[in-house]
Amino acid sequence: MALIIDKNNTLTAIRDPMVCLVRDTYYVTGSQPPYWNGINEGVHLWSTKDFNAFTDHGLILKRSDLSEDAWCRDRFWAPELFDGKNGYYYLTFNCRNESEKYSHPHHVGLACSQNITGPYEIITLEKPVTYEYSSANDATLFRDDDGTVYIGYTALKESTDSDNKYHLWISKIDLDTGRIYDHIDVCTLGDDGEWDHIGVEGQCIVKRHGKYFQWYSSWTRGYEAGILTADNISGPWKKYDNNPILVDNEKRHKAGHNHSFTAMDGKDYITFHANPIDPNAKSIESFFIEPVEYTEDGNVIIKD
């Protein structure tokens, strides 16, 4: 296990961390405080060669550059970077407008830049990626072997019954316009008493050995993460028998909203935030990295 704290302690308060490897450099972003109340100023970016010393690149998407009536002006949340393999890097982010005059619910936005460090231009400034839903959050991008790009996200499923709760979805996405289509409803909530029966969020999609693995988190019992598996991205998706697999241990608790990446050594790792069980820790939410293995028989092993 690694609790990531650089020399200047700039990453001791971060939620929903993710890592994007570009050549010989790791780029890190995530949700920045204040998390629940007040205004955060945009999407922050750091880079590192070794996860010991970090370079701070500041804000790559700034609230101050947006007009007061923009739907995506406040509460920047769970940003993720994605290499489009087309000369552009893409940034998904979740946002809303909290003003009384221009109030807008939380939704998913998409921005792009020719440089990983930005600045990023918002593609979906007119309307969010997820405008078809009443509210959405926690977007992640995934490219399949045939080049098709998908976006996973949490969105409110409107129905005529009492099941008006957030579900996990996957859609194809046009990166040029930010428009989504061919929606797949991935995951239903667990039964009463199960670890994921209150809510689900925080997807990350990985393909290994021809099988699809999808991480997701739930705050039902604090915060934990589990896995869905499928032989085809369109499903059916099956909940992993050993869920949840990212759980409390003797060094941290409330671990979740993880992201999977392949390091320069070719091995897989997950990032996530958790509360360190350490009286000397400088913040509640901190950045963790742990090695993970996706096996050919469909198992997932966290090597903490």
Wavefront OBJ file of the C-alpha trace (Angstrom):
o trace
v 0.000 0.000 0.000
v 1.147 3.524 -0.675
v -0.225 6.682 0.901
v 0.845 9.336 -1.566
v 2.084 12.514 0.065
v 4.608 14.606 -1.833
v 7.209 16.833 -0.231
v 5.007 19.928 -0.287
v 1.912 18.064 0.948
v -0.148 19.349 -1.988
v -1.986 16.063 -2.444
v -3.038 15.423 1.141
v -6.579 16.596 0.412
v -8.058 15.048 -2.713
v -11.062 12.916 -3.598
v -11.715 10.778 -6.673
v -8.057 10.751 -7.792
v -7.070 9.432 -11.202
v -3.776 9.000 -13.049
v -3.112 9.421 -16.778
v 0.273 8.214 -18.061
v 1.700 10.185 -20.987
v 5.076 8.895 -22.162
v 7.320 9.044 -19.041
v 5.107 11.247 -16.862
v 2.079 10.571 -14.677
v -0.607 13.263 -14.554
v -2.907 13.387 -11.538
v -6.243 15.130 -11.059
v -9.234 14.778 -8.748
v -11.845 16.625 -6.731
v -10.486 19.500 -4.679
v -11.908 21.027 -1.479
v -14.219 22.483 -0.443
v -16.132 19.304 -1.312
v -19.619 19.815 0.032
v -20.156 23.545 0.574
v -18.845 26.677 -1.064
v -17.071 27.159 -4.382
v -14.046 25.382 -5.776
v -12.290 27.237 -8.539
v -11.923 24.575 -11.218
v -9.944 21.479 -12.188
v -6.418 21.122 -10.803
v -3.530 19.135 -12.315
v -0.230 17.757 -11.029
v 2.479 15.656 -12.661
v 5.117 13.317 -11.311
v 7.789 10.907 -12.501
v 7.858 8.751 -9.376
v 4.903 9.666 -7.082
v 7.339 11.243 -4.627
v 7.858 14.744 -6.019
v 5.000 16.519 -7.813
v 4.844 19.495 -10.173
v 1.776 21.681 -9.692
v 0.295 22.837 -13.020
v -2.469 24.846 -11.388
v -5.980 25.054 -12.818
v -6.449 23.589 -16.293
v -10.140 24.550 -16.312
v -11.041 27.761 -14.497
v -14.340 28.873 -13.049
v -13.243 32.476 -13.557
v -13.223 31.966 -17.343
v -16.925 31.054 -17.403
v -19.899 33.373 -17.616
v -22.359 33.633 -14.725
v -25.076 31.832 -16.689
v -22.920 28.826 -17.665
v -24.461 25.550 -16.545
v -20.993 24.371 -15.454
v -19.834 27.148 -13.161
v -19.726 25.681 -9.641
v -18.821 22.467 -7.795
v -16.248 20.969 -10.178
v -16.137 17.294 -9.309
v -14.377 14.004 -10.209
v -12.411 15.186 -13.284
v -10.704 12.589 -15.479
v -8.163 12.852 -18.305
v -8.250 10.751 -21.459
v -5.870 10.497 -24.420
v -8.052 10.659 -27.534
v -5.253 9.256 -29.746
v -6.304 11.904 -32.268
v -4.017 14.766 -31.274
v -6.281 15.837 -28.394
v -6.586 15.113 -24.713
v -10.064 15.115 -23.214
v -11.229 16.151 -19.790
v -14.489 14.931 -18.324
v -15.770 16.844 -15.338
v -18.953 17.122 -13.333
v -20.411 20.465 -12.435
v -23.485 22.584 -11.792
v -24.540 26.208 -11.380
v -25.512 27.022 -7.812
v -26.726 30.562 -8.426
v -30.348 31.391 -7.719
v -30.807 33.023 -11.110
v -29.067 30.385 -13.266
v -29.427 27.304 -11.073
v -28.601 24.054 -12.892
v -28.366 20.486 -11.526
v -25.174 18.451 -11.502
v -24.181 17.139 -14.954
v -21.249 15.897 -17.014
v -19.105 18.161 -19.172
v -16.429 17.459 -21.783
v -13.423 19.641 -22.656
v -10.371 19.157 -24.880
v -6.835 20.423 -25.405
v -3.897 19.602 -27.646
v -1.696 19.644 -24.542
v -2.216 17.400 -21.535
v -1.556 20.412 -19.284
v -4.183 22.529 -21.022
v -5.737 24.972 -21.125
v -8.916 23.042 -21.929
v -11.802 24.322 -24.026
v -15.273 23.146 -23.054
v -16.972 21.319 -25.930
v -20.319 21.019 -24.129
v -20.732 24.618 -22.993
v -24.187 24.911 -24.605
v -25.546 21.827 -22.852
v -23.971 18.997 -20.880
v -23.122 15.544 -22.167
v -25.883 14.080 -20.002
v -28.628 16.622 -20.756
v -31.105 13.784 -21.445
v -31.119 12.904 -17.750
v -32.362 15.007 -14.860
v -28.969 14.804 -13.129
v -25.662 12.984 -13.662
v -22.161 12.661 -12.217
v -18.835 10.764 -12.126
v -17.941 10.359 -15.794
v -15.179 8.138 -17.150
v -14.010 7.479 -20.734
v -13.004 4.093 -22.168
v -11.735 3.083 -25.616
v -12.516 -0.443 -26.803
v -10.235 -2.492 -29.027
v -12.110 -1.432 -32.184
v -11.533 2.252 -31.392
v -15.074 2.983 -30.195
v -15.074 5.375 -27.231
v -17.592 4.924 -24.431
v -18.461 7.068 -21.457
v -19.554 5.644 -18.131
v -21.516 7.839 -15.740
v -23.998 7.864 -12.894
v -27.395 9.289 -13.818
v -30.846 9.542 -12.339
v -33.096 6.956 -13.912
v -36.567 8.393 -14.369
v -39.351 5.829 -14.179
v -43.035 5.542 -13.458
v -42.429 3.502 -10.314
v -40.528 4.295 -7.137
v -37.129 3.440 -8.625
v -36.084 7.050 -9.230
v -32.511 6.420 -8.103
v -29.077 6.828 -9.595
v -27.877 3.981 -11.806
v -24.638 3.258 -13.637
v -24.808 3.813 -17.388
v -22.505 3.366 -20.398
v -23.015 5.196 -23.700
v -21.116 5.615 -26.921
v -19.785 9.146 -27.220
v -18.774 11.393 -30.102
v -15.708 13.202 -28.762
v -16.039 15.998 -31.333
v -19.470 17.069 -30.088
v -19.843 15.434 -26.667
v -23.106 13.795 -27.768
v -23.944 10.358 -26.391
v -26.064 7.537 -27.831
v -26.820 3.808 -27.449
v -27.294 3.953 -23.681
v -26.721 0.820 -21.588
v -28.210 0.571 -18.082
v -25.416 -1.294 -16.331
v -26.180 -1.787 -12.679
v -29.163 -1.958 -10.361
v -28.935 -1.245 -6.665
v -28.389 -4.144 -4.296
v -31.174 -5.580 -2.206
v -31.874 -4.067 1.217
v -28.988 -4.765 3.556
v -26.409 -5.338 0.819
v -23.290 -3.194 0.602
v -24.553 -1.285 -2.472
v -28.279 -0.948 -1.803
v -28.348 2.836 -1.153
v -26.351 4.245 -4.065
v -23.744 3.499 -6.748
v -21.229 5.772 -8.465
v -17.614 6.241 -9.554
v -17.154 3.915 -12.537
v -13.890 2.857 -14.143
v -13.837 0.419 -17.075
v -10.911 -1.902 -17.840
v -10.499 -4.679 -20.416
v -8.134 -7.548 -19.682
v -7.893 -11.064 -21.182
v -10.892 -10.294 -23.427
v -13.117 -9.597 -20.417
v -14.534 -6.268 -19.237
v -14.078 -5.228 -15.618
v -15.985 -2.243 -14.253
v -15.200 -0.730 -10.874
v -17.924 1.071 -8.963
v -18.360 2.491 -5.468
v -21.151 2.748 -2.926
v -21.548 4.892 0.181
v -24.031 2.473 1.805
v -21.647 1.487 4.618
v -19.284 4.451 4.537
v -17.455 3.948 1.256
v -16.387 0.756 -0.519
v -15.736 -0.394 -4.083
v -16.641 -3.498 -6.042
v -16.504 -4.942 -9.538
v -18.874 -5.762 -12.376
v -17.762 -8.120 -15.154
v -18.999 -8.789 -18.692
v -17.933 -10.610 -21.835
v -19.314 -7.781 -23.977
v -19.374 -4.081 -23.131
v -23.103 -4.000 -23.866
v -23.609 -6.604 -21.150
v -25.049 -8.337 -19.424
v -22.939 -7.052 -16.519
v -22.639 -9.345 -13.511
v -21.714 -8.285 -10.003
v -18.519 -9.901 -8.786
v -19.130 -12.690 -6.287
v -16.609 -11.314 -3.776
v -17.909 -7.728 -3.696
v -16.963 -5.391 -2.171
v -13.230 -5.873 -2.634
v -11.928 -2.406 -1.712
v -12.866 -2.276 1.961
v -11.619 -0.964 5.295
v -8.375 -2.322 6.660
v -5.949 -1.513 9.448
v -4.414 1.444 7.579
v -7.388 3.232 6.014
v -11.154 3.326 5.846
v -13.908 4.787 3.659
v -11.980 3.831 0.517
v -13.585 4.339 -2.862
v -14.079 6.105 -6.181
v -11.080 4.376 -7.637
v -9.495 4.529 -11.048
v -7.321 1.899 -12.740
v -4.190 2.676 -14.734
v -1.225 0.830 -16.217
v 2.134 2.115 -14.988
v 5.413 2.411 -16.890
v 6.397 -1.009 -15.574
v 3.417 -2.516 -17.416
v 1.627 -3.449 -14.192
v -1.892 -2.416 -13.200
v -2.642 -0.178 -10.244
v -5.694 1.492 -8.749
v -5.934 4.962 -7.290
v -8.570 5.893 -4.729
v -9.240 8.224 -1.838
v -9.567 7.031 1.729
v -9.320 8.237 5.296
v -5.902 7.205 6.636
v -5.869 5.658 10.089
v -2.902 7.745 11.134
v -2.891 10.417 13.874
v -0.229 12.324 11.913
v -2.212 12.443 8.660
v -2.771 16.004 7.494
v -6.200 15.541 5.947
v -9.243 13.299 5.969
v -9.300 12.329 2.293
v -5.920 11.240 0.958
v -4.552 9.764 -2.243
v -3.766 6.035 -2.247
v -2.283 3.746 -4.884
v -2.244 -0.043 -4.721
v -1.254 -2.744 -7.248
v -4.072 -4.829 -8.687
v -4.283 -7.936 -10.850
v -7.049 -8.854 -13.305
v -6.820 -12.614 -13.827
v -7.747 -14.646 -16.891
v -10.505 -16.439 -14.961
v -12.182 -13.119 -14.118
v -10.896 -12.506 -10.603
v -9.610 -9.195 -9.264
v -6.856 -9.173 -6.646
v -5.810 -6.044 -4.754
v -2.241 -6.504 -3.581
v -2.242 -4.232 -0.529
l 1 2 3 4 5 6 7 8 9 10 11 12 13 14 15 16 17 18 19 20 21 22 23 24 25 26 27 28 29 30 31 32 33 34 35 36 37 38 39 40 41 42 43 44 45 46 47 48 49 50 51 52 53 54 55 56 57 58 59 60 61 62 63 64 65 66 67 68 69 70 71 72 73 74 75 76 77 78 79 80 81 82 83 84 85 86 87 88 89 90 91 92 93 94 95 96 97 98 99 100 101 102 103 104 105 106 107 108 109 110 111 112 113 114 115 116 117 118 119 120 121 122 123 124 125 126 127 128 129 130 131 132 133 134 135 136 137 138 139 140 141 142 143 144 145 146 147 148 149 150 151 152 153 154 155 156 157 158 159 160 161 162 163 164 165 166 167 168 169 170 171 172 173 174 175 176 177 178 179 180 181 182 183 184 185 186 187 188 189 190 191 192 193 194 195 196 197 198 199 200 201 202 203 204 205 206 207 208 209 210 211 212 213 214 215 216 217 218 219 220 221 222 223 224 225 226 227 228 229 230 231 232 233 234 235 236 237 238 239 240 241 242 243 244 245 246 247 248 249 250 251 252 253 254 255 256 257 258 259 260 261 262 263 264 265 266 267 268 269 270 271 272 273 274 275 276 277 278 279 280 281 282 283 284 285 286 287 288 289 290 291 292 293 294 295 296 297 298 299 300 301 302 303 304
